[in-house]
Amino acid sequence: MAFENLLTELRGEAPLKTGWITLNRPKALNALNDALMDELGAALLAWDADDTVGCIVITGSEKAFAAGADIGAMASYGFTDVYRGDYITRNWETLKKVRKPVIAAVAGYALGGGCELAMLCDFIIAADSAKFGQPEIKLGVIPGAGGTQRLPRAVGKAKAMDMVLTARMMDAAEAERGGLVSRVVPAAALQAEVQAVADIICSQSLPSLLAAKECVNRAYEGTLADGVMFERRMFHALFATADQKEGMQAFVEKRKPAFNHR
């Protein structure tokens, strides 16, 4: 895949590899404009449809994952422009359609839309240099890509209010303590550590990965009772797969399973 604002690469070993997507607008600190988000959606859907890919990683540069949405492009917009053009919803929401696991590998600044993009991923692995924030209040607006909704779910109301109302940034250590990121690693080791995690994910049964992701996401969409029943039915359904038979037989035989993702 060739893009103007992204770099893409397959890493890892067969049968399932990791699709890496690197945001590549270095002069703008990877500011997220419409062109980049259109390309990101296309790249994500391509990896999601690729039977050789088991996991996807979105990353940026050492200096910035993404320093926010492209303010220069937004400054001239009026209400009609953003409302009729379905701004943000039109291309940012593509990430929600991706069924395979998506990891955000964050170094440097993840601000505004950059923080929101990271939160749209299934989980975040952060370099110790990472800084997260929602500074939109300083521009006379508020977060518009889920920042007021996903941030409280990750770090709680108090911290989310603090960040959204004051534009305070959260460093990687605080982000890990608060639950925004799953783990923090040295900046120099970020890509290697993320690939190691992706390799573990890619070694699992793909039907199980899809089901697990769907079930965890379901926890945010309804009641506990509904979520548990959904989980139970997905658990039952996986007993119809060849991978369930192989996985359990391999455990009994004390060997590594050889999943065929069926």
N, C-alpha and C positions, 0 to 999 in steps of 0.2 A: 504493500500500500504506500502510495506517495502523496504527501500532503504539504501544504505551505506552512502550516502553523504547528505541526506535530511531527515527531519522529516515532516510528513503530518498529518493533523488533520482536522476533520469537526467541525465547531463551528456555533452557532446560532440555530434557531428554524425552524421547518418545516413550510411551505412546501419547501422553498428554504433556504439552508444553505450556509456557506462560507467555501471554501476549503483553508486552510492555508498550505503553503509550507515554511518550514524553512531551509535555507541553513545551513549545519551542518558539516563544516570542521574547528572546532575551533582552532586547532593548526596552521592552515595555514591562519587564519583570513578570512575563507571562500573563499580562492582563487579559481577561476573558471577553473577547468581542464575539460578535455573531459568527464571523467566519471560523474562528477557532472552535466554537461550540458546535457548529454544523459538522466540522471535520471530526471532532471528538465523538459525536453521536454515530457518525458513519464508521469510525474505527471500532468503537465498542460493539456495534451490531455485527460487524464483520467477524471479530474475534468470537462473539457469542455464537455465531452460526458455524464456526469452524470446528469440525469434529476432532481436530488434533490439539485444541486449546482447552485446558481445564481451569485456568485461572487468569485474571487480567490485573495488571498493575497500572495505575496512573501516577505519574511523578512529574517533577519539574526540574529546576536547576538547584545547585547548592545554595544559591542566594534566595531563591523564591520558588515555592511550589506554584503559587499564583497570588500576586499582590492585590487581587480584586478584579471586579469587572472593569471594563474600559470606560472610565469616566469621560474621557474626551469624546467618545462616540455617543454617550448618553446625554451630555450636557445640553444638546439642542433639541432633545425630544420633548414633546408635549404629551398631555394625557391621551389624546386620540392616537398618537403614534404608538405608545406602549400598549394601550388597551386593545385597539383594533389589530395591532401587529402580534398580539399574544406574546409580548416580550417575556423572556425567560421560559415560560411554559412551553413555547414552541420547540426549543431545542435542548434546554437543560434537562427536561424531564425524560429524555431518551435514556438516561442512565437507569431510571427506575424499571425500564423494560428488560434490562440485562439479567439473565437468570443465573449465569455463572458467577462465582465469587469475584468481587472486585476489591482490591486493596489500594488504599492511597498511601504512597510513600512520600512523606512530607519532610523537606528540609527548608530552612529559611522561612520566609513570610508566607502565611496562609491567611490572608485578610479578606474580609468582605466575601465576595463571590468565591474566592479561593478557599476560605474556611467552609463555606457552604458546599462547594464541590467536594471537598474532602469528606464532609459529613454525609454526602449522598452515597459515598462508597460504603462497602459492608463493614470495613474497619480501617483504622489508621495506624500505621507504624511510623513513628516520628524520629527524626534525627534529634540529637540533643541541642541542635541549633534552631529548631522549629519555634515559631511564634504564631499564635492563633489570635484572631480578633475580628470584631464586627464594627468597623468604624463609620458605618453609614450615617450615623446621627450627626457627624461633623459636616455632612454634605446636605443636610436638610431633608434627609429621607430616612428610611429604616431598611433593614435587611429584606430582600425580596425574593430570595431563592431558598427559603426555608430556615434562615438563621434564627428567627424568633420562635420557631417550632422545634427544630432538631436540637438546638443548643441546650434548651432547658431539659430535654429528655436525656441528654448526655451528662450534663454537669449540675443539674438542679436549677430551680428558679432563681435563687439568690445570686449565684455566680453569673447566670445568663443575664439577669437584669443589670448587674454591675457592668458586664462587658458591653451590652447593647446600649445602655444609657450613658456610659462614660467613654466608650471606645477604648477601654483598657485592654491591653494585649495580655495573653496568657502564655507563659513559656512552656516548653515541653514537659518539664517536671511537674508543673501544676496541672497541665492537661492530662497527664497520666494519673495523677492522684484523683483528679475530678472525674475520670472515666471517659474523657473525650478521645483519648488514644489508647490502644491496647498495650503498647510497649514503646520504650524509648531506647535507641541504640546510638552509638557514636556516629557522628556525621560521616566519617570516612568509611564506615562499614554499612551504611544504610542499604545500598543496593544489594550487597551480598546477603545481608540479613533478611531482606524482603524476599529475595530469590529462594533462600533456604525455606522460608515459610511457604512460599508458593509451591516449591517442590513437594512439600509434605501434603499440601492440598491436592496437587495433581496426582499424587500416588493413591488417592482414594477413589472409590467408585463414583463416577459422574452422576448417575441417578440419585445417589445418596447425598451428594453435595447440593444438587438442585433442590432436593426435598428439605434438607437441613436449612438452607438459606430461606426458603419460602416459609418454613415454620417459625424461624426466629423473627422474620419480618412481620409475621402474623401477630406476634405478641404485642405490637404497637397499634394494631388496627381494631381490636375488639376486647371482649371480656376474657378473663382468665379461663372460665369454663369453655368458651368457644375455642380459645386457643389450644387448650389441652385436647379437646376432641379433634381438632384439625390435626394436631401432632399425632394423635393416636391412629387416625385413619391413614396418614402418610406413612407411619411406622408399619401398619398392617400392609399397605400397598407394596412396600419394598420387599415383602416376602414373595412377591411375584417375579422378582428379578433374578437373573442368573448370578449377579454379583453377590446377592445375599447368600445363595447356596455356596458359592466359592469362598466368601469371607468366613462363614461359620465353619465350613469344612477345613479350611486352612488353619483356623484357630484350634480345632480339635486335633489336627495332625501336626500342630506346632511348627508351621511353616508360614512363609510370607504369601499372602494371597496374590493371585494373578487375575486382576479384574479385567473384564472385557467391555465394561461400561454398557452392559445390557441387562 
